[in-house]
């Protein structure tokens, strides 16, 4: 676009495009000050996001008004790039998918949930289509951020109790001492996993990481994973790993907040994983359990990918990563949850009606979030998804067919060294755990990790009255959780 730059009456620069002025010809700074002062917000913003601020006169006034907020801009034109340095972060509008991912990866759910979004008025009129796309992207980001924070708040009680279980019952922690010389095959549980189940001989060429829902079908087809992984703290995740009660030698990479039977924590070799932002990691490490740090990404398959990159320098392949709803079974059979559901089927609520309902469930939105995460994953390594209907929708993760996979990997060496894990000695002091629990509930800052949505509403409230209301809600939840934790510790002591 051809932007014409001019001098205003005050000597400050202004500009126009197709005879439309972006800033006042008289006093552009006063105009920007009025814009900043007139912005309304029912909360104290953690982020201020402005659509195409042109010459960015508003940035200094926004920084004065919101000194603790991160100032960001969405740009349409590079003609104004000379003022990019006035912002903490600038995003250039390419397409909605890229914009959403760049903003979310940069700001995260907490900054976005309390983000004040507005547009420089002239820009919204000049770039109507681009502004509409940005508004849509921002609405999607708000929905995603609130969903993540609400999920964290909902599950945090369970996650902390799960971490207490790991801290108390874990007996055989392991850590990798070298990388594998094999390429990695990450097995998920989508229906497209089936071809490898019929070729256990080919599977031996790889270091196999099995996400929890794929462990059962792999074992039933004589494929023994080199490493299993579970990060979920829900009841359904526990059902998937119960097969390890009968296969005690299989190593399990387990997030501190993951739920497994306590017997597995006592008997199985466990590779402890800890999120960088979690109270759960601090509780686990308080008893001298070393954890390997991982990032939150919404899906165990994503964590498996990050582990694979650290455990091998060779190619990485995904099998069963469908990320789409299927006709019939949504997972490769046998599946631990399907086994339990089958028992409940009857003449009124048949298997067919249950499976049809799953096909039209609301899982599509979640699968899209997972797909977006993989598509935005940045790496220089060769990563492939094996799927017979290639979509190439996962960014740098390339789709290949099973025929291509078997053909290209036929020469891989069966006998290359696998990743070696070593047992790690731990000297637990449960008194440290009790002290850590006390610290957690005495420090208000910790509440942001336990109930993030409630904490942010309390801290970002625009008035003292609203702040007091949200504080009461937060502290009631904290007290309820503390009582549950105290009962758990007392139960363990008595046991």
C-alpha distance (Angstrom), angle and dihedral (degrees) to the residues before:
residue distance angle dihedral
X1 . . .
X2 3.80 . .
X3 3.78 111.4 .
X4 3.79 118.8 -174.1
X5 3.80 116.3 -145.9
X6 3.83 119.7 -149.2
X7 3.80 140.9 170.9
X8 3.80 119.2 -107.2
X9 3.81 125.3 -142.2
X10 3.81 89.4 -93.1
X11 3.80 91.6 51.8
X12 3.81 92.9 -109.3
X13 3.77 116.6 130.6
X14 3.77 120.7 -101.0
X15 3.80 132.2 172.2
X16 3.78 144.7 -157.6
X17 3.75 140.2 -158.7
X18 3.83 121.8 -156.7
X19 3.82 89.0 -9.9
X20 3.82 91.6 -54.2
X21 3.81 113.8 123.7
X22 3.81 116.7 -138.3
X23 3.81 91.6 -164.9
X24 3.79 136.7 24.6
X25 3.80 118.8 -79.8
X26 3.81 88.0 -144.7
X27 3.80 110.3 43.1
X28 3.84 115.6 -10.8
X29 3.81 92.7 177.7
X30 3.81 93.8 57.2
X31 3.78 88.7 48.1
X32 3.83 90.5 52.4
X33 3.80 91.3 47.5
X34 3.83 91.6 54.1
X35 3.81 89.9 48.6
X36 3.82 91.7 52.5
X37 3.80 94.6 45.0
X38 3.80 93.0 49.4
X39 3.80 96.0 54.4
X40 3.80 109.0 114.4
X41 3.79 126.1 -150.5
X42 3.81 133.8 170.5
X43 3.82 89.8 -152.7
X44 3.80 139.9 38.3
X45 3.81 103.2 -95.6
X46 3.78 121.8 -126.0
X47 3.81 87.9 -168.6
X48 3.81 134.2 23.2
X49 3.80 114.3 -157.1
X50 3.82 118.9 -169.7
X51 3.80 124.4 -169.7
X52 3.83 111.3 -131.3
X53 3.82 102.7 -27.0
X54 3.84 90.1 -173.9
X55 3.84 107.0 -155.7
X56 3.81 90.7 8.2
X57 3.81 99.5 -127.7
X58 3.80 88.6 147.8
X59 3.82 93.7 61.3
X60 3.83 96.8 81.3
X61 3.81 92.5 47.5
X62 3.81 91.5 47.2
X63 3.79 89.8 51.0
X64 3.80 91.0 52.1
X65 3.80 92.2 48.7
X66 3.81 96.1 42.9
X67 3.83 104.5 28.1
X68 3.82 94.8 166.2
X69 3.80 96.7 46.3
X70 3.78 126.6 97.7
X71 3.82 109.3 -119.6
X72 3.80 116.2 -141.1
X73 3.79 136.0 171.4
X74 3.79 135.1 -158.9
X75 3.80 109.3 -143.6
X76 3.79 128.1 -155.4
X77 3.81 97.4 176.5
X78 3.79 132.4 40.2
X79 3.83 88.7 -150.9
X80 3.81 86.8 90.8
X81 3.83 96.7 44.9
X82 3.81 92.4 111.6
X83 3.84 87.6 78.1
X84 3.83 95.5 47.5
X85 3.80 90.6 103.3
X86 3.82 89.4 68.1
X87 3.82 89.1 70.1
X88 3.79 129.8 68.5
X89 3.80 89.7 -135.0
X90 3.79 134.9 5.2
X91 3.82 123.9 -161.0
X92 3.78 120.2 -163.0
X93 3.80 115.1 -145.1
X94 3.80 110.7 -120.5
X95 3.77 105.9 142.3
X96 3.80 131.4 -24.4
X97 3.79 94.0 -107.8
X98 3.81 93.0 54.7
X99 3.80 93.2 41.7
X100 3.80 93.9 51.1
X101 3.79 93.0 48.5
X102 3.80 94.6 45.6
X103 3.81 93.0 49.5
X104 3.80 94.2 44.7
X105 3.81 94.1 46.3
X106 3.80 90.7 48.7
X107 3.80 100.6 43.4
X108 3.82 106.8 23.7
X109 3.78 128.2 -150.4
X110 3.83 97.9 -66.6
X111 3.80 96.6 53.4
X112 3.79 90.9 42.8
X113 3.80 95.8 49.3
X114 3.78 88.5 59.9
X115 3.79 97.8 37.9
X116 3.81 121.5 134.3
X117 3.80 107.4 -145.7
X118 3.78 124.3 -166.3
X119 3.80 140.8 144.5
X120 3.75 133.7 -126.8
X121 3.84 96.5 -107.2
X122 3.80 98.4 -128.4
X123 3.81 92.1 46.7
X124 3.80 91.3 54.2
X125 3.82 88.6 56.9
X126 3.81 98.0 41.4
X127 3.80 94.0 45.3
X128 3.80 99.8 35.4
X129 3.82 96.1 152.5
X130 3.80 93.6 45.9
X131 3.80 91.2 46.2
X132 3.80 90.8 51.5
X133 3.80 90.6 51.6
X134 3.81 91.2 48.9
X135 3.82 91.7 50.2
X136 3.81 89.2 51.8
X137 3.81 91.1 48.9
X138 3.81 91.3 49.0
X139 3.82 92.4 50.3
X140 3.81 89.5 51.4
X141 3.79 90.8 49.3
X142 3.80 92.4 50.2
X143 3.79 91.1 50.7
X144 3.79 91.6 48.3
X145 3.81 93.5 46.7
X146 3.80 95.0 48.4
X147 3.79 89.8 47.1
X148 3.81 92.5 53.2
X149 3.80 93.7 46.3
X150 3.80 92.2 46.5
X151 3.81 90.2 49.8
X152 3.80 91.6 50.1
X153 3.81 91.3 49.4
X154 3.80 92.3 47.0
X155 3.80 95.9 49.8
X156 3.81 100.2 34.3
X157 3.82 94.1 93.3
X158 3.78 90.4 54.2
X159 3.81 92.7 43.4
X160 3.81 93.1 54.0
X161 3.80 91.7 49.1
X162 3.81 89.4 49.2
X163 3.81 90.1 51.7
X164 3.81 89.9 51.9
X165 3.80 88.2 54.3
X166 3.80 91.4 53.0
X167 3.80 92.6 46.2
X168 3.80 91.9 51.7
X169 3.81 105.9 33.5
X170 3.83 105.1 32.6
X171 3.82 108.8 114.6
X172 3.82 107.6 161.0
X173 3.82 112.0 42.6
X174 3.81 116.3 175.5
X175 3.81 135.0 -168.1
X176 3.84 130.3 -165.8
X177 3.81 113.1 -106.5
X178 3.81 97.9 -174.9
X179 3.79 141.4 10.7
X180 3.77 123.9 -100.7
X181 3.79 119.1 -110.2
X182 3.78 89.9 -145.9
X183 3.79 126.9 90.4
X184 3.81 112.8 -108.4
X185 3.79 126.8 -112.6
X186 3.82 112.3 -164.5
X187 3.79 109.1 -158.9
X188 3.80 117.3 -153.8
X189 3.79 124.1 176.6
X190 3.81 104.4 -111.0
X191 3.83 117.3 125.9
X192 3.82 90.3 -103.3
X193 3.83 88.4 73.3
X194 3.82 90.2 79.4
X195 3.85 100.3 92.3
X196 3.81 93.7 61.4
X197 3.81 90.5 48.7
X198 3.80 88.0 61.9
X199 3.81 92.2 50.4
X200 3.80 108.1 52.2
X201 3.80 89.3 158.1
X202 3.81 91.8 63.0
X203 3.80 90.4 47.7
X204 3.80 90.2 64.0
X205 3.80 89.8 70.1
X206 3.80 90.5 69.7
X207 3.75 142.4 63.1
X208 3.81 97.7 -118.5
X209 3.79 122.4 -146.4
X210 3.81 110.2 -171.3
X211 3.79 119.8 -161.1
X212 3.79 110.0 -139.9
X213 3.82 97.7 -98.6
X214 3.82 92.4 53.5
X215 3.83 97.7 51.7
X216 3.81 96.1 86.9
X217 3.84 98.2 49.6
X218 3.82 90.6 45.3
X219 3.79 94.1 52.0
X220 3.80 92.4 44.8
X221 3.81 88.2 56.4
X222 3.83 94.8 49.5
X223 3.80 95.1 -103.2
X224 3.80 112.6 132.7
X225 3.81 114.4 -159.0
X226 3.80 118.3 -134.1
X227 3.79 89.3 -145.7
X228 3.80 133.3 9.9
X229 3.78 121.1 -156.8
X230 3.80 134.8 -158.2
X231 3.80 127.2 170.6
X232 3.80 102.9 160.5
X233 3.79 121.8 107.7
X234 3.81 95.9 -159.6
X235 3.80 130.5 107.2
X236 3.80 92.7 -111.3
X237 3.83 90.6 59.1
X238 3.79 89.6 55.8
X239 3.81 90.4 55.4
X240 3.80 91.4 54.8
X241 3.83 94.5 55.0
X242 3.81 97.4 43.3
X243 3.83 87.5 93.9
X244 3.84 85.9 73.6
X245 3.80 88.8 69.6
X246 3.82 84.8 75.4
X247 3.82 94.5 37.6
X248 3.78 102.3 49.8
X249 3.81 96.8 164.3
X250 3.83 95.2 62.5
X251 3.83 111.5 105.1
X252 3.79 116.0 -127.1
X253 3.80 125.0 -156.8
X254 3.79 101.8 -148.8
X255 3.80 131.8 -176.9
X256 3.81 113.7 -131.9
X257 3.79 89.7 -116.2
X258 3.82 94.1 46.9
X259 3.79 119.2 116.6
X260 3.80 120.0 -127.4
X261 3.82 133.1 147.9
X262 3.81 110.3 -82.3
X263 3.82 88.7 -123.7
X264 3.82 89.5 65.6
X265 3.81 89.7 52.4
X266 3.79 88.2 53.7
X267 3.81 99.9 42.1
X268 3.82 110.2 26.6
X269 3.81 128.7 73.7
X270 3.82 103.7 -106.3
X271 3.82 126.1 -159.3
X272 3.86 100.3 -157.7
X273 3.81 117.5 -141.0
X274 3.80 124.0 -167.2
X275 3.79 129.9 -165.7
X276 3.79 113.8 -129.2
X277 3.81 92.3 -131.6
X278 3.78 101.6 44.0
X279 3.81 135.5 107.9
X280 3.83 84.3 -152.6
X281 3.81 91.4 69.2
X282 3.81 91.1 51.9
X283 3.81 91.5 50.4
X284 3.80 92.0 50.3
X285 3.79 94.9 45.6
X286 3.82 91.5 48.3
X287 3.84 87.3 78.7
X288 3.83 92.8 50.1
X289 3.81 97.1 -97.5
X290 3.80 108.1 147.7
X291 3.81 114.6 -139.1
X292 3.79 131.8 -163.9
X293 3.79 108.1 -128.6
X294 3.81 118.7 -119.0
X295 3.81 134.7 177.2
X296 3.79 127.5 -121.1
X297 3.78 111.4 -108.8
X298 3.78 106.0 153.4
X299 3.79 98.4 -111.4
X300 3.80 134.8 68.2
X301 3.82 88.0 -138.8
X302 3.81 89.3 63.1
X303 3.80 91.4 52.3
X304 3.81 89.0 47.4
X305 3.80 88.7 55.2
X306 3.81 92.5 51.7
X307 3.81 90.3 49.5
X308 3.80 91.2 47.7
X309 3.81 90.5 54.7
X310 3.81 89.8 53.7
X311 3.82 95.9 44.3
X312 3.81 99.7 47.3
X313 3.80 139.9 29.0
X314 3.81 92.0 -158.1
X315 3.81 131.9 88.4
X316 3.79 119.4 -59.7
X317 3.82 123.7 -142.5
X318 3.80 130.5 -168.2
X319 3.80 120.7 -150.4
X320 3.81 121.7 -175.4
X321 3.81 94.2 16.3
X322 3.83 94.0 134.0
X323 3.83 98.6 148.8
X324 3.80 90.0 -168.3
X325 3.78 137.5 90.5
X326 3.82 114.2 -100.8
X327 3.77 136.3 -155.6
X328 3.79 109.1 -103.8
X329 3.80 118.1 -5.2
X330 3.80 114.8 23.1
X331 3.81 91.5 -155.6
X332 3.77 137.4 42.0
X333 3.79 111.3 -91.6
X334 2.95 136.7 -86.6
X335 3.77 92.6 50.2
X336 3.80 123.6 173.3
X337 3.80 94.3 -136.2
X338 3.81 93.3 45.3
X339 3.80 89.4 53.9
X340 3.80 89.5 56.3
X341 3.80 93.8 43.9
X342 3.80 93.1 50.9
X343 3.79 90.5 62.7
X344 3.82 89.0 61.0
X345 3.83 95.7 50.1
X346 3.82 115.8 111.0
X347 3.80 141.6 157.8
X348 3.79 92.9 -78.2
X349 3.81 97.5 41.0
X350 3.79 102.3 33.6
X351 3.78 129.1 -172.8
X352 3.82 89.5 -113.1
X353 3.83 93.7 55.3
X354 3.81 90.9 46.5
X355 3.79 93.1 50.7
X356 3.81 92.2 45.9
X357 3.81 89.6 53.2
X358 3.81 89.4 52.6
X359 3.81 90.5 53.8
X360 3.80 90.3 57.6
X361 3.80 97.0 38.0
X362 3.79 125.6 123.8
X363 3.82 91.9 -102.9
X364 3.81 90.1 106.2
X365 3.82 92.7 82.9
X366 3.82 91.9 51.0
X367 3.80 92.1 48.1
X368 3.82 89.4 51.5
X369 3.81 90.0 53.8
X370 3.82 90.1 51.6
X371 3.81 91.1 47.2
X372 3.81 90.8 50.8
X373 3.82 90.3 51.5
X374 3.79 92.9 53.9
X375 3.81 91.4 43.4
X376 3.81 90.9 55.1
X377 3.82 94.5 45.1
X378 3.81 109.6 123.1
X379 3.80 118.8 -146.9
X380 3.79 141.2 133.2
X381 3.81 92.0 -146.6
X382 3.80 124.4 104.5
X383 3.80 108.1 -104.0
X384 3.80 124.7 171.7
X385 3.79 137.0 -172.7
X386 3.81 114.3 -149.8
X387 3.79 110.1 -142.8
X388 3.79 131.5 142.7
X389 3.81 93.9 -135.7
X390 3.80 102.9 50.0
X391 3.80 114.3 -151.0
X392 3.82 100.9 168.7
X393 3.80 88.5 -149.0
X394 3.80 97.0 134.9
X395 3.79 101.2 81.1
X396 3.80 110.9 -130.9
X397 3.81 91.6 5.6
X398 3.81 102.3 94.8
X399 3.82 122.7 -147.1
X400 3.82 118.7 -130.6
X401 3.79 130.6 174.1
X402 3.79 124.3 -112.7
X403 3.81 89.0 -112.6
X404 3.81 90.6 56.8
X405 3.79 91.4 44.5
X406 3.81 95.0 53.0
X407 3.80 91.2 43.7
X408 3.81 96.4 49.3
X409 3.82 96.3 42.6
X410 3.80 98.9 43.0
X411 3.79 91.8 100.8
X412 3.81 95.6 50.7
X413 3.80 113.9 124.0
X414 3.82 116.0 -105.6
X415 3.78 92.2 -158.4
X416 3.78 103.1 52.4
X417 3.78 112.3 130.0
X418 3.77 115.6 -87.3
X419 3.79 123.5 -140.7
X420 3.77 111.2 -74.8
X421 3.80 120.4 -137.4
X422 3.78 123.4 -166.7
X423 3.78 129.6 -156.2
X424 3.79 113.6 -110.4
X425 3.77 121.3 -146.6
X426 3.79 115.8 -130.7
X427 3.77 129.8 -166.7
X428 3.79 104.5 -158.1
X429 3.75 123.0 -156.3
X430 3.79 108.0 -173.8
X431 3.81 90.2 -171.0
X432 3.80 86.5 69.3
X433 3.80 88.7 55.3
X434 3.81 91.8 52.4
X435 3.82 90.2 49.7
X436 3.80 90.9 48.5
X437 3.80 91.1 52.1
X438 3.81 89.4 52.8
X439 3.82 90.6 50.5
X440 3.79 92.0 49.2
X441 3.79 93.4 56.2
X442 3.81 95.6 40.7
X443 3.82 96.9 54.5
X444 3.82 113.2 74.0
X445 3.81 91.4 -159.0
X446 3.81 88.7 67.2
X447 3.79 89.6 62.4
X448 3.81 89.5 73.9
X449 3.81 88.5 68.1
X450 3.79 95.0 42.9
X451 3.81 100.8 46.1
X452 3.83 104.2 8.5
X453 3.80 98.4 170.1
X454 3.81 94.5 49.1
X455 3.81 91.7 43.4
X456 3.79 93.2 51.9
X457 3.81 92.2 47.8
X458 3.80 88.5 52.9
X459 3.81 96.0 45.8
X460 3.81 97.8 38.7
X461 3.82 97.5 45.2
X462 3.80 111.0 129.9
X463 3.82 95.2 -141.7
X464 3.82 135.0 42.5
X465 3.79 90.2 -123.4
X466 3.82 93.0 56.4
X467 3.79 90.6 43.1
X468 3.80 90.9 54.7
X469 3.81 92.3 50.5
X470 3.79 93.2 50.5
X471 3.80 91.8 44.0
X472 3.82 90.8 56.9
X473 3.82 90.6 51.0
X474 3.81 91.9 48.6
X475 3.81 95.8 47.4
X476 3.80 92.9 48.6
X477 3.81 89.6 55.0
X478 3.80 91.2 46.9
X479 3.83 91.4 51.2
X480 3.82 91.6 49.5
X481 3.79 90.7 50.4
X482 3.81 92.6 47.2
X483 3.81 90.1 54.2
X484 3.81 90.7 52.2
X485 3.81 91.7 48.8
X486 3.82 92.1 48.3
X487 3.81 90.2 50.6
X488 3.81 90.7 49.8
X489 3.81 92.7 50.9
X490 3.81 91.5 46.1
X491 3.80 91.5 49.1
X492 3.79 91.1 51.8
X493 3.81 92.1 48.5
X494 3.78 91.6 51.7
X495 3.78 90.5 45.9
